[in-house]
Amino acid sequence: MKNTIAVIALSSFLAVAACKKNETAAKAENIENKKSEEFVVDSVKVSDSTKITDSLKVSYTSKLLVFPTLKDKKLLDSIYFQNEKIKDFSKTGLQAYLDSEKNSYFNSVKKDNKDWASDVTYAQNWYSSSHMNLISNINGYMHIQYVGSGYEGGAHDNYGFSERVFDLKNSKKLELKDITSLPKNKIETILMKNIDKINSGTMDGDGEVKNSEMLLVDKIPASDNFYFDDKNLYFHYSPYEIAAFAAGDITIPVSWEDLKGTLNAEFKERMKIK
């Protein structure tokens, strides 16, 4: 009889333990599912070309990121700041926007150049290209790089970068003041000091050319074109912004040590900066 009672008690214990284990696993799965639902990234693309004349071909390529779980309109307006016409942030709406922009671009090239396009006697490929790229999403800070380039005749094509970091926790674009209290003129002094820390890769007959040797400005502005990782704050400059086109785009790092004592407390804690 005692053995029977012991067996029943053990069975009951195991059943309760298994039930609790299943509940724990279910809760963990629900938490994981909730996390995965909190931030979802998709994209829409368009890539097409058309012939204006026998010698002139025009291409249009563009990609937009889609954030179906982001609902804050002010944040979304900031994310799509280069595209003020966008009112529908859904995947369908963004795809329709790209298709419309492609058609507008083709029509504008045909209209604006109809008087002389027939004079183009050698093959040319003109293009317009723009892409949104998700670089990182760490500690609630989402870094998006916007890249644009194009060619419509001339000596060379043009291109540029825009870096933006969005604070998803507080639903806003991150500003320099959210990172550091150091005045901009002090940051600009550091930028000038660090100009050659990341070389652009420009070469001449004598070898590598320093960024500082190609500067077109006396003062490097502490612009809003920045991003960061666990080691540095980075300022990104497009061609012609601070240096000659031959220099390409230039990135200048500012270490957390350079900003020691001026970092915003919330930012420092979220980024685990010691």
Accessible surface in RSA format (square Angstrom, percent):
REM  Atomic radii and reference values for relative SASA: ProtOr
REM  Chains: A
REM  Algorithm: Lee & Richards
REM  Probe-radius: 1.40
REM  Slices: 20
REM RES _ NUM      All-atoms   Total-Side   Main-Chain    Non-polar    All polar
REM                ABS   REL    ABS   REL    ABS   REL    ABS   REL    ABS   REL
RES MET A   1   177.67  92.0 134.08  88.7  43.58 103.8 112.49  95.6  65.17  86.3
RES LYS A   2   178.19  86.9 170.96 104.9   7.23  17.2 114.86 103.4  63.32  67.5
RES ASN A   3   121.55  83.8 119.28 115.3   2.27   5.5  28.42  68.4  93.13  90.0
RES THR A   4    76.39  54.3  71.86  72.8   4.53  10.8  46.83  62.9  29.56  44.7
RES ILE A   5    97.23  55.3  96.48  71.9   0.75   1.8  96.82  69.7   0.41   1.1
RES ALA A   6    59.06  54.3  48.10  74.2  10.97  24.9  54.88  77.3   4.19  11.1
RES VAL A   7    93.88  61.8  92.48  83.7   1.41   3.4  93.77  81.5   0.12   0.3
RES ILE A   8   103.50  58.9 102.07  76.0   1.43   3.5 103.40  74.5   0.10   0.3
RES ALA A   9    58.37  53.7  46.50  71.8  11.87  27.0  54.12  76.2   4.25  11.3
RES LEU A  10   105.65  58.8 101.22  72.4   4.43  11.1 105.05  73.8   0.60   1.6
RES SER A  11    60.01  50.7  52.79  70.5   7.21  16.6  33.77  71.9  26.23  36.8
RES SER A  12    58.89  49.8  51.93  69.3   6.96  16.0  36.04  76.7  22.86  32.0
RES PHE A  13   134.03  67.1 127.86  79.2   6.17  16.1 133.42  80.9   0.62   1.8
RES LEU A  14   100.71  56.1  96.89  69.3   3.81   9.6  97.14  68.2   3.56   9.6
RES ALA A  15    62.85  57.8  48.20  74.4  14.65  33.3  57.46  80.9   5.39  14.3
RES VAL A  16    81.32  53.5  78.51  71.1   2.80   6.8  81.28  70.6   0.03   0.1
RES ALA A  17    42.93  39.5  32.51  50.2  10.42  23.7  38.12  53.7   4.82  12.8
RES ALA A  18    50.50  46.4  45.18  69.7   5.32  12.1  50.14  70.6   0.36   1.0
RES CYS A  19    64.94  49.1  60.74  67.7   4.21   9.9  18.22  46.2  46.72  50.4
RES LYS A  20   129.44  63.1 128.26  78.7   1.18   2.8  74.69  67.2  54.75  58.3
RES LYS A  21   155.40  75.8 148.77  91.3   6.63  15.8  97.16  87.5  58.24  62.0
RES ASN A  22    99.30  68.5  94.70  91.5   4.60  11.1  25.49  61.3  73.82  71.3
RES GLU A  23    93.94  53.9  89.64  67.8   4.30  10.2  34.98  67.7  58.96  48.1
RES THR A  24    90.21  64.2  88.30  89.5   1.91   4.6  64.15  86.2  26.06  39.4
RES ALA A  25    59.25  54.5  48.25  74.5  11.00  25.0  55.29  77.9   3.96  10.5
RES ALA A  26    47.49  43.7  43.31  66.8   4.18   9.5  46.89  66.0   0.60   1.6
RES LYS A  27   137.32  67.0 135.71  83.3   1.61   3.8  81.40  73.3  55.92  59.6
RES ALA A  28    57.66  53.0  48.33  74.6   9.33  21.2  52.78  74.3   4.87  12.9
RES GLU A  29   109.96  63.1 103.79  78.5   6.17  14.7  33.29  64.4  76.67  62.6
RES ASN A  30    95.90  66.1  90.29  87.3   5.61  13.5  25.11  60.4  70.79  68.4
RES ILE A  31   100.76  57.3  99.32  74.0   1.44   3.5 100.63  72.5   0.13   0.4
RES GLU A  32   107.68  61.8 107.57  81.4   0.11   0.3  43.42  84.0  64.26  52.5
RES ASN A  33    67.55  46.6  67.34  65.1   0.21   0.5  15.15  36.5  52.40  50.6
RES LYS A  34   136.07  66.4 134.16  82.3   1.90   4.5  78.06  70.3  58.00  61.8
RES LYS A  35   125.67  61.3 115.62  70.9  10.05  23.9  63.01  56.7  62.66  66.7
RES SER A  36    68.75  58.1  50.09  66.8  18.66  43.0  49.89 106.2  18.87  26.4
RES GLU A  37   114.36  65.7 108.14  81.8   6.22  14.8  41.65  80.6  72.71  59.4
RES GLU A  38   105.10  60.3  85.12  64.4  19.99  47.6  41.07  79.4  64.03  52.3
RES PHE A  39    49.64  24.8  34.12  21.1  15.53  40.4  34.12  20.7  15.53  44.4
RES VAL A  40    58.94  38.8  55.29  50.1   3.65   8.8  58.86  51.1   0.08   0.2
RES VAL A  41    54.23  35.7  24.28  22.0  29.96  72.2  24.28  21.1  29.96  81.3
RES ASP A  42    55.26  38.7  48.73  48.5   6.53  15.4  14.95  35.2  40.31  40.2
RES SER A  43    33.77  28.5  25.51  34.0   8.26  19.0   5.64  12.0  28.13  39.4
RES VAL A  44     5.03   3.3   1.14   1.0   3.89   9.4   5.03   4.4   0.00   0.0
RES LYS A  45   135.01  65.9 118.79  72.9  16.22  38.6  60.90  54.8  74.12  78.9
RES VAL A  46    15.91  10.5   9.84   8.9   6.07  14.6  15.59  13.5   0.32   0.9
RES SER A  47    89.17  75.3  57.53  76.8  31.63  72.9  29.58  63.0  59.59  83.5
RES ASP A  48    61.37  43.0  51.26  51.0  10.11  23.9  13.81  32.5  47.56  47.4
RES SER A  49    47.83  40.4  30.75  41.0  17.08  39.3   5.63  12.0  42.20  59.1
RES THR A  50    33.74  24.0  25.48  25.8   8.26  19.7  15.88  21.3  17.86  27.0
RES LYS A  51   129.34  63.1 108.87  66.8  20.48  48.8  71.84  64.7  57.50  61.2
RES ILE A  52    33.92  19.3   7.74   5.8  26.18  63.1   8.75   6.3  25.17  68.3
RES THR A  53    36.11  25.7  23.89  24.2  12.22  29.1  36.01  48.4   0.10   0.2
RES ASP A  54   136.61  95.7 114.14 113.6  22.47  53.1  33.70  79.3 102.91 102.6
RES SER A  55    26.25  22.2  19.47  26.0   6.78  15.6   4.71  10.0  21.54  30.2
RES LEU A  56     0.17   0.1   0.00   0.0   0.17   0.4   0.02   0.0   0.16   0.4
RES LYS A  57    88.84  43.3  88.47  54.3   0.36   0.9  32.55  29.3  56.28  60.0
RES VAL A  58     0.00   0.0   0.00   0.0   0.00   0.0   0.00   0.0   0.00   0.0
RES SER A  59    31.53  26.6  31.50  42.0   0.03   0.1  18.12  38.6  13.41  18.8
RES TYR A  60    20.55   9.6  20.55  11.7   0.00   0.0   9.83   7.4  10.72  13.2
RES THR A  61    44.56  31.7  44.07  44.7   0.49   1.2  26.28  35.3  18.28  27.6
RES SER A  62     3.46   2.9   2.85   3.8   0.61   1.4   0.02   0.0   3.44   4.8
RES LYS A  63    38.66  18.9  37.63  23.1   1.03   2.5   4.85   4.4  33.81  36.0
RES LEU A  64     7.70   4.3   7.70   5.5   0.00   0.0   7.70   5.4   0.00   0.0
RES LEU A  65     8.89   5.0   8.89   6.4   0.00   0.0   8.89   6.2   0.00   0.0
RES VAL A  66     2.52   1.7   2.52   2.3   0.00   0.0   2.52   2.2   0.00   0.0
RES PHE A  67     4.79   2.4   0.01   0.0   4.78  12.4   0.01   0.0   4.78  13.7
RES PRO A  68    61.19  44.6  46.25  42.2  14.94  54.3  56.21  46.4   4.98  31.0
RES THR A  69    47.34  33.7  27.20  27.6  20.14  48.0  29.60  39.8  17.74  26.8
RES LEU A  70    24.70  13.8  19.30  13.8   5.40  13.6  20.10  14.1   4.60  12.4
RES LYS A  71   167.00  81.5 139.47  85.6  27.53  65.6 100.44  90.4  66.56  70.9
RES ASP A  72    61.35  43.0  48.93  48.7  12.42  29.4  20.73  48.8  40.62  40.5
RES LYS A  73   119.71  58.4 113.72  69.8   5.99  14.3  93.41  84.1  26.30  28.0
RES LYS A  74   173.01  84.4 165.62 101.6   7.39  17.6 111.07 100.0  61.94  66.0
RES LEU A  75     3.89   2.2   2.60   1.9   1.28   3.2   3.89   2.7   0.00   0.0
RES LEU A  76     9.36   5.2   9.36   6.7   0.00   0.0   9.36   6.6   0.00   0.0
RES ASP A  77    59.82  41.9  51.04  50.8   8.78  20.8  27.11  63.8  32.71  32.6
RES SER A  78    24.95  21.1  17.96  24.0   6.99  16.1  21.15  45.0   3.80   5.3
RES ILE A  79     0.00   0.0   0.00   0.0   0.00   0.0   0.00   0.0   0.00   0.0
RES TYR A  80     4.68   2.2   1.77   1.0   2.91   7.6   1.57   1.2   3.11   3.8
RES PHE A  81    60.82  30.4  45.04  27.9  15.77  41.0  49.94  30.3  10.88  31.1
RES GLN A  82   103.75  58.0  69.31  50.7  34.45  82.0  25.06  53.3  78.70  59.7
RES ASN A  83    32.41  22.4  28.78  27.8   3.63   8.7   1.89   4.5  30.53  29.5
RES GLU A  84   146.40  84.0 129.20  97.7  17.20  40.9  52.31 101.2  94.08  76.8
RES LYS A  85   147.67  72.0 127.37  78.1  20.30  48.3  94.24  84.8  53.43  56.9
RES ILE A  86     8.09   4.6   1.47   1.1   6.62  16.0   4.01   2.9   4.09  11.1
RES LYS A  87   154.91  75.6 132.09  81.0  22.81  54.3  90.02  81.0  64.89  69.1
RES ASP A  88    76.51  53.6  68.98  68.7   7.53  17.8  34.02  80.1  42.49  42.4
RES PHE A  89    33.60  16.8  24.44  15.1   9.16  23.8  25.17  15.3   8.43  24.1
RES SER A  90    54.81  46.3  42.47  56.7  12.34  28.4  48.31 102.9   6.49   9.1
RES LYS A  91   102.23  49.9  97.95  60.1   4.28  10.2  60.34  54.3  41.89  44.6
RES THR A  92   110.76  78.8 104.14 105.6   6.62  15.8  72.85  97.8  37.91  57.3
RES GLY A  93    11.40  14.1   0.00   N/A  11.40  14.1   5.95  16.3   5.45  12.2
RES LEU A  94     0.00   0.0   0.00   0.0   0.00   0.0   0.00   0.0   0.00   0.0
RES GLN A  95    57.05  31.9  57.05  41.7   0.00   0.0  34.76  74.0  22.29  16.9
RES ALA A  96    59.30  54.5  48.43  74.7  10.87  24.7  54.39  76.6   4.91  13.0
RES TYR A  97    29.57  13.8  22.89  13.0   6.68  17.4  22.27  16.7   7.30   9.0
RES LEU A  98     2.20   1.2   2.20   1.6   0.00   0.0   2.20   1.5   0.00   0.0
RES ASP A  99    55.50  38.9  55.50  55.2   0.00   0.0  21.05  49.6  34.44  34.4
RES SER A 100    60.01  50.7  52.87  70.6   7.14  16.4  28.14  59.9  31.86  44.6
RES GLU A 101    40.33  23.2  38.23  28.9   2.10   5.0   2.26   4.4  38.07  31.1
RES LYS A 102    33.55  16.4  33.55  20.6   0.00   0.0   0.61   0.5  32.94  35.1
RES ASN A 103    73.81  50.9  72.41  70.0   1.41   3.4  18.99  45.7  54.82  53.0
RES SER A 104    56.63  47.9  48.17  64.3   8.46  19.5  28.86  61.4  27.77  38.9
RES TYR A 105    31.11  14.5  26.01  14.8   5.10  13.3  30.77  23.1   0.34   0.4
RES PHE A 106    15.85   7.9  15.85   9.8   0.00   0.0  15.85   9.6   0.00   0.0
RES ASN A 107    89.15  61.5  85.55  82.7   3.60   8.7  25.26  60.8  63.89  61.8
RES SER A 108    45.46  38.4  39.72  53.0   5.74  13.2  35.29  75.1  10.17  14.3
RES VAL A 109     4.70   3.1   3.23   2.9   1.47   3.5   4.70   4.1   0.00   0.0
RES LYS A 110    88.78  43.3  84.71  52.0   4.07   9.7  42.79  38.5  45.99  49.0
RES LYS A 111   150.61  73.5 140.03  85.9  10.57  25.2  87.14  78.4  63.47  67.6
RES ASP A 112   103.44  72.5  73.64  73.3  29.81  70.5  27.49  64.7  75.96  75.8
RES ASN A 113    16.57  11.4  16.46  15.9   0.11   0.3   0.16   0.4  16.41  15.9
RES LYS A 114   143.18  69.8 118.10  72.5  25.08  59.7  71.14  64.0  72.03  76.7
RES ASP A 115   126.88  88.9  96.41  96.0  30.47  72.1  34.72  81.7  92.16  91.9
RES TRP A 116   104.29  41.9 104.29  50.5   0.00   0.0  91.45  48.8  12.84  20.8
RES ALA A 117     3.47   3.2   3.47   5.4   0.00   0.0   3.47   4.9   0.00   0.0
RES SER A 118    87.91  74.3  62.86  83.9  25.04  57.7  46.12  98.2  41.79  58.5
RES ASP A 119   101.00  70.7  83.03  82.6  17.96  42.5  29.54  69.5  71.46  71.3
RES VAL A 120    15.02   9.9   5.33   4.8   9.68  23.3   9.88   8.6   5.13  13.9
RES THR A 121   119.51  85.0  88.24  89.5  31.27  74.5  67.05  90.1  52.45  79.3
RES TYR A 122   146.43  68.4 141.02  80.2   5.41  14.1 111.47  83.8  34.97  43.1
RES ALA A 123    90.10  82.8  64.78 100.0  25.32  57.6  65.05  91.6  25.04  66.3
RES GLN A 124    23.95  13.4  17.65  12.9   6.30  15.0  10.12  21.5  13.83  10.5
RES ASN A 125   102.08  70.4  89.55  86.5  12.53  30.2  26.12  62.9  75.96  73.4
RES TRP A 126     6.14   2.5   5.79   2.8   0.35   0.8   5.79   3.1   0.35   0.6
RES TYR A 127    59.96  28.0  58.75  33.4   1.21   3.2  51.15  38.4   8.81  10.9
RES SER A 128    31.77  26.8  31.01  41.4   0.76   1.7   5.85  12.5  25.91  36.3
RES SER A 129    22.13  18.7  18.95  25.3   3.19   7.3   7.91  16.8  14.23  19.9
RES SER A 130    47.77  40.4  47.38  63.2   0.40   0.9  34.55  73.6  13.22  18.5
RES HIS A 131    56.31  30.8  52.88  36.8   3.43   8.8  31.25  32.2  25.05  29.2
RES MET A 132     5.91   3.1   5.87   3.9   0.04   0.1   5.45   4.6   0.46   0.6
RES ASN A 133    42.30  29.2  41.68  40.3   0.63   1.5  12.90  31.0  29.40  28.4
RES LEU A 134    61.39  34.2  34.06  24.4  27.34  68.7  34.06  23.9  27.34  73.6
RES ILE A 135    89.69  51.0  61.87  46.1  27.83  67.1  64.20  46.2  25.49  69.2
RES SER A 136    33.02  27.9  24.26  32.4   8.76  20.2  24.31  51.8   8.72  12.2
RES ASN A 137    59.77  41.2  30.06  29.0  29.71  71.5   9.73  23.4  50.04  48.4
RES ILE A 138    91.43  52.0  88.57  66.0   2.86   6.9  91.40  65.8   0.03   0.1
RES ASN A 139    57.65  39.8  27.94  27.0  29.71  71.5  19.93  48.0  37.72  36.5
RES GLY A 140    27.38  33.8   0.00   N/A  27.38  33.8  19.13  52.5   8.26  18.5
RES TYR A 141     8.59   4.0   6.34   3.6   2.25   5.9   2.54   1.9   6.05   7.5
RES MET A 142     0.00   0.0   0.00   0.0   0.00   0.0   0.00   0.0   0.00   0.0
RES HIS A 143     8.55   4.7   8.55   5.9   0.00   0.0   6.32   6.5   2.23   2.6
RES ILE A 144     0.00   0.0   0.00   0.0   0.00   0.0   0.00   0.0   0.00   0.0
RES GLN A 145    34.95  19.5  34.95  25.5   0.00   0.0   0.00   0.0  34.95  26.5
RES TYR A 146     7.57   3.5   5.53   3.1   2.04   5.3   5.79   4.4   1.78   2.2
RES VAL A 147    37.59  24.7  33.98  30.8   3.61   8.7  35.04  30.4   2.55   6.9
RES GLY A 148    29.62  36.5   0.00   N/A  29.62  36.5  24.27  66.6   5.35  12.0
RES SER A 149    33.01  27.9  20.89  27.9  12.12  27.9  13.47  28.7  19.55  27.4
RES GLY A 150    21.36  26.3   0.00   N/A  21.36  26.3  16.80  46.1   4.56  10.2
RES TYR A 151    49.44  23.1  44.77  25.5   4.67  12.1  29.59  22.2  19.86  24.5
RES GLU A 152    96.70  55.5  70.76  53.5  25.94  61.8  23.40  45.3  73.30  59.8
RES GLY A 153    26.76  33.0   0.00   N/A  26.76  33.0  13.95  38.3  12.81  28.7
RES GLY A 154    63.26  78.0   0.00   N/A  63.26  78.0  38.97 106.9  24.29  54.4
RES ALA A 155   106.56  98.0  56.08  86.6  50.48 114.8  67.52  95.1  39.04 103.4
RES HIS A 156    66.98  36.6  53.61  37.3  13.37  34.2  48.32  49.8  18.65  21.7
RES ASP A 157    52.16  36.5  48.88  48.7   3.27   7.7   6.56  15.4  45.59  45.5
RES ASN A 158    84.52  58.3  83.29  80.5   1.23   3.0  30.52  73.5  54.00  52.2
RES TYR A 159    69.91  32.6  55.27  31.4  14.64  38.1  44.79  33.7  25.13  31.0
RES GLY A 160    22.49  27.7   0.00   N/A  22.49  27.7  18.73  51.4   3.76   8.4
RES PHE A 161    44.67  22.3  31.79  19.7  12.88  33.5  33.53  20.3  11.13  31.9
RES SER A 162    22.65  19.1  22.26  29.7   0.39   0.9  12.10  25.8  10.55  14.8
RES GLU A 163     1.14   0.7   0.28   0.2   0.87   2.1   0.00   0.0   1.14   0.9
RES ARG A 164    45.31  19.0  43.98  22.4   1.34   3.2   2.80   3.8  42.52  25.8
RES VAL A 165     4.03   2.7   2.05   1.9   1.98   4.8   2.05   1.8   1.98   5.4
RES PHE A 166     0.00   0.0   0.00   0.0   0.00   0.0   0.00   0.0   0.00   0.0
RES ASP A 167     4.13   2.9   4.13   4.1   0.00   0.0   0.00   0.0   4.13   4.1
RES LEU A 168    36.49  20.3  19.54  14.0  16.95  42.6  19.88  14.0  16.61  44.7
RES LYS A 169   140.39  68.5 104.85  64.3  35.54  84.6  77.34  69.6  63.05  67.2
RES ASN A 170    69.93  48.2  47.01  45.4  22.92  55.2  18.02  43.4  51.91  50.2
RES SER A 171    42.99  36.3  33.78  45.1   9.21  21.2  10.11  21.5  32.88  46.1
RES LYS A 172    83.59  40.8  79.51  48.8   4.08   9.7  49.84  44.9  33.75  35.9
RES LYS A 173    28.20  13.8  21.66  13.3   6.55  15.6  18.80  16.9   9.40  10.0
RES LEU A 174     3.62   2.0   2.86   2.0   0.76   1.9   2.86   2.0   0.76   2.0
RES GLU A 175    60.78  34.9  60.78  46.0   0.00   0.0  21.63  41.8  39.14  32.0
RES LEU A 176    11.95   6.7  10.63   7.6   1.32   3.3  10.63   7.5   1.32   3.6
RES LYS A 177   160.89  78.5 141.50  86.8  19.39  46.2  87.18  78.5  73.70  78.5
RES ASP A 178    23.13  16.2  20.22  20.1   2.91   6.9   6.42  15.1  16.70  16.7
RES ILE A 179     0.00   0.0   0.00   0.0   0.00   0.0   0.00   0.0   0.00   0.0
RES THR A 180     4.71   3.3   0.55   0.6   4.16   9.9   0.89   1.2   3.82   5.8
RES SER A 181    91.35  77.2  61.31  81.8  30.04  69.2  54.24 115.5  37.11  52.0
RES LEU A 182    37.29  20.8  28.95  20.7   8.34  21.0  30.01  21.1   7.27  19.6
RES PRO A 183    72.18  52.6  61.31  55.9  10.87  39.5  72.18  59.6   0.00   0.0
RES LYS A 184   106.44  51.9 100.21  61.5   6.23  14.8  65.65  59.1  40.78  43.4
RES ASN A 185    94.09  64.9  86.65  83.7   7.44  17.9  35.36  85.1  58.73  56.8
RES LYS A 186   113.23  55.2 111.38  68.3   1.85   4.4  53.88  48.5  59.35  63.2
RES ILE A 187     1.38   0.8   1.38   1.0   0.00   0.0   1.38   1.0   0.00   0.0
RES GLU A 188    21.26  12.2  18.85  14.3   2.41   5.7   2.96   5.7  18.30  14.9
RES THR A 189    93.33  66.4  85.54  86.7   7.79  18.6  67.54  90.7  25.79  39.0
RES ILE A 190    22.43  12.8  21.77  16.2   0.66   1.6  22.43  16.2   0.00   0.0
RES LEU A 191     0.00   0.0   0.00   0.0   0.00   0.0   0.00   0.0   0.00   0.0
RES MET A 192    65.58  34.0  59.76  39.6   5.82  13.8  49.70  42.3  15.88  21.0
RES LYS A 193   137.94  67.3 105.31  64.6  32.63  77.7  81.94  73.8  56.00  59.6
RES ASN A 194     1.09   0.7   1.04   1.0   0.04   0.1   0.04   0.1   1.04   1.0
RES ILE A 195     7.76   4.4   7.67   5.7   0.09   0.2   7.67   5.5   0.09   0.3
RES ASP A 196    53.35  37.4  35.57  35.4  17.79  42.1  22.48  52.9  30.87  30.8
RES LYS A 197   137.31  67.0 101.14  62.1  36.17  86.1  66.46  59.8  70.85  75.5
RES ILE A 198    69.56  39.6  65.68  48.9   3.88   9.4  68.81  49.5   0.75   2.0
RES ASN A 199    47.21  32.6  22.87  22.1  24.34  58.6  16.50  39.7  30.71  29.7
RES SER A 200    38.79  32.8   0.45   0.6  38.34  88.3   8.42  17.9  30.37  42.5
RES GLY A 201    45.64  56.3   0.00   N/A  45.64  56.3  27.99  76.8  17.65  39.5
RES THR A 202    22.53  16.0  14.39  14.6   8.14  19.4  19.75  26.5   2.79   4.2
RES MET A 203   125.95  65.2  99.56  65.9  26.39  62.8  90.69  77.1  35.26  46.7
RES ASP A 204    82.69  57.9  59.61  59.3  23.08  54.6  40.23  94.7  42.46  42.3
RES GLY A 205    89.38 110.2   0.00   N/A  89.38 110.2  44.50 122.1  44.87 100.5
RES ASP A 206   147.28 103.2 107.59 107.1  39.69  93.9  37.26  87.7 110.01 109.7
RES GLY A 207    21.61  26.7   0.00   N/A  21.61  26.7  20.31  55.7   1.30   2.9
RES GLU A 208   115.60  66.4  83.94  63.5  31.65  75.4  21.46  41.5  94.14  76.9
RES VAL A 209    16.82  11.1  16.29  14.7   0.53   1.3  16.82  14.6   0.00   0.0
RES LYS A 210   113.17  55.2 112.91  69.3   0.26   0.6  56.06  50.5  57.11  60.8
RES ASN A 211     0.02   0.0   0.02   0.0   0.00   0.0   0.00   0.0   0.02   0.0
RES SER A 212    46.76  39.5  29.39  39.2  17.37  40.0  20.88  44.5  25.89  36.3
RES GLU A 213   119.76  68.8  80.49  60.9  39.27  93.5  41.15  79.6  78.61  64.2
RES MET A 214    24.86  12.9  16.59  11.0   8.27  19.7  20.47  17.4   4.39   5.8
RES LEU A 215    40.15  22.4  15.23  10.9  24.92  62.6  15.23  10.7  24.92  67.1
RES LEU A 216   111.98  62.4  75.78  54.2  36.19  91.0  82.94  58.2  29.04  78.1
RES VAL A 217    50.72  33.4  36.46  33.0  14.26  34.4  42.54  37.0   8.18  22.2
RES ASP A 218   145.64 102.0 119.44 118.9  26.20  61.9  39.72  93.5 105.92 105.6
RES LYS A 219   131.90  64.3 122.61  75.2   9.29  22.1  71.27  64.2  60.63  64.6
RES ILE A 220     0.22   0.1   0.00   0.0   0.22   0.5   0.00   0.0   0.22   0.6
RES PRO A 221    53.71  39.1  53.71  49.0   0.00   0.0  53.71  44.3   0.00   0.0
RES ALA A 222     3.27   3.0   0.00   0.0   3.27   7.4   0.00   0.0   3.27   8.7
RES SER A 223    25.49  21.5  17.52  23.4   7.98  18.4  25.49  54.3   0.00   0.0
RES ASP A 224    73.06  51.2  64.61  64.3   8.45  20.0  18.40  43.3  54.66  54.5
RES ASN A 225    19.36  13.4  17.20  16.6   2.16   5.2  11.32  27.3   8.04   7.8
RES PHE A 226     2.91   1.5   2.31   1.4   0.60   1.6   2.31   1.4   0.60   1.7
RES TYR A 227    46.60  21.8  46.60  26.5   0.00   0.0  23.07  17.3  23.54  29.0
RES PHE A 228    20.48  10.2   7.30   4.5  13.18  34.3   7.30   4.4  13.18  37.7
RES ASP A 229    50.60  35.4  48.38  48.2   2.22   5.3  28.62  67.3  21.99  21.9
RES ASP A 230    94.31  66.1  77.05  76.7  17.26  40.8  31.56  74.3  62.76  62.6
RES LYS A 231   137.13  66.9 127.88  78.5   9.25  22.0  94.88  85.4  42.25  45.0
RES ASN A 232    27.55  19.0  27.55  26.6   0.00   0.0   0.00   0.0  27.55  26.6
RES LEU A 233     0.04   0.0   0.04   0.0   0.00   0.0   0.04   0.0   0.00   0.0
RES TYR A 234    26.42  12.3  26.42  15.0   0.00   0.0  12.31   9.3  14.11  17.4
RES PHE A 235     0.00   0.0   0.00   0.0   0.00   0.0   0.00   0.0   0.00   0.0
RES HIS A 236     9.13   5.0   9.13   6.3   0.00   0.0   8.78   9.0   0.36   0.4
RES TYR A 237     0.54   0.3   0.25   0.1   0.29   0.8   0.25   0.2   0.29   0.4
RES SER A 238    18.80  15.9  16.39  21.9   2.40   5.5  13.58  28.9   5.22   7.3
RES PRO A 239    14.19  10.3   2.04   1.9  12.15  44.2   2.58   2.1  11.60  72.1
RES TYR A 240   122.24  57.1 104.38  59.4  17.86  46.5  82.08  61.7  40.16  49.5
RES GLU A 241    76.99  44.2  51.54  39.0  25.45  60.6  35.24  68.2  41.74  34.1
RES ILE A 242     1.61   0.9   1.48   1.1   0.13   0.3   1.61   1.2   0.00   0.0
RES ALA A 243     2.58   2.4   1.65   2.6   0.92   2.1   1.65   2.3   0.92   2.4
RES ALA A 244    36.21  33.3  34.94  53.9   1.26   2.9  36.17  50.9   0.03   0.1
RES PHE A 245    49.90  25.0  44.67  27.7   5.24  13.6  44.67  27.1   5.24  15.0
RES ALA A 246    76.71  70.5  51.29  79.1  25.42  57.8  61.28  86.3  15.43  40.9
RES ALA A 247     1.64   1.5   0.00   0.0   1.64   3.7   0.23   0.3   1.41   3.7
RES GLY A 248    16.81  20.7   0.00   N/A  16.81  20.7  14.78  40.6   2.03   4.5
RES ASP A 249    44.97  31.5  36.06  35.9   8.91  21.1   0.02   0.0  44.95  44.8
RES ILE A 250     2.15   1.2   1.35   1.0   0.80   1.9   2.06   1.5   0.09   0.2
RES THR A 251    22.27  15.8  19.11  19.4   3.16   7.5   7.96  10.7  14.31  21.6
RES ILE A 252     0.01   0.0   0.00   0.0   0.01   0.0   0.01   0.0   0.00   0.0
RES PRO A 253    11.67   8.5  11.39  10.4   0.28   1.0  11.43   9.4   0.25   1.5
RES VAL A 254     0.01   0.0   0.01   0.0   0.00   0.0   0.01   0.0   0.00   0.0
RES SER A 255    31.35  26.5  30.24  40.4   1.11   2.6  25.34  54.0   6.01   8.4
RES TRP A 256    18.73   7.5  15.56   7.5   3.17   7.4  15.90   8.5   2.83   4.6
RES GLU A 257   122.86  70.5 108.84  82.3  14.02  33.4  57.14 110.5  65.71  53.7
RES ASP A 258    44.32  31.0  19.53  19.4  24.79  58.6   7.05  16.6  37.28  37.2
RES LEU A 259     0.35   0.2   0.03   0.0   0.32   0.8   0.35   0.2   0.00   0.0
RES LYS A 260   150.78  73.6 128.73  79.0  22.04  52.5  80.86  72.8  69.92  74.5
RES GLY A 261    79.79  98.4   0.00   N/A  79.79  98.4  41.75 114.6  38.03  85.2
RES THR A 262    28.24  20.1  23.43  23.8   4.80  11.4  26.16  35.1   2.07   3.1
RES LEU A 263    27.90  15.5   6.42   4.6  21.48  54.0   6.42   4.5  21.48  57.8
RES ASN A 264    57.51  39.7  47.75  46.1   9.75  23.5  11.59  27.9  45.92  44.4
RES ALA A 265    83.17  76.5  68.94 106.4  14.23  32.4  74.09 104.3   9.08  24.1
RES GLU A 266    75.50  43.3  69.36  52.5   6.14  14.6  37.10  71.8  38.40  31.4
RES PHE A 267     1.85   0.9   1.32   0.8   0.53   1.4   1.32   0.8   0.53   1.5
RES LYS A 268    83.81  40.9  83.25  51.1   0.56   1.3  30.74  27.7  53.07  56.5
RES GLU A 269   138.54  79.5 122.30  92.5  16.24  38.7  50.17  97.0  88.37  72.1
RES ARG A 270    28.52  12.0  21.60  11.0   6.92  16.5  25.62  35.0   2.90   1.8
RES MET A 271    14.23   7.4   6.34   4.2   7.89  18.8   6.22   5.3   8.01  10.6
RES LYS A 272   157.90  77.0 131.80  80.9  26.10  62.2 113.84 102.5  44.07  46.9
RES ILE A 273    22.36  12.7   9.75   7.3  12.62  30.4  13.87  10.0   8.50  23.1
RES LYS A 274   228.57 111.5 170.03 104.3  58.54 139.4 138.71 124.9  89.87  95.7
END  Absolute sums over single chains surface
CHAIN  1 A    16212.2      13304.9       2907.2       9091.0       7121.1
END  Absolute sums over all chains
TOTAL         16212.2      13304.9       2907.2       9091.0       7121.1
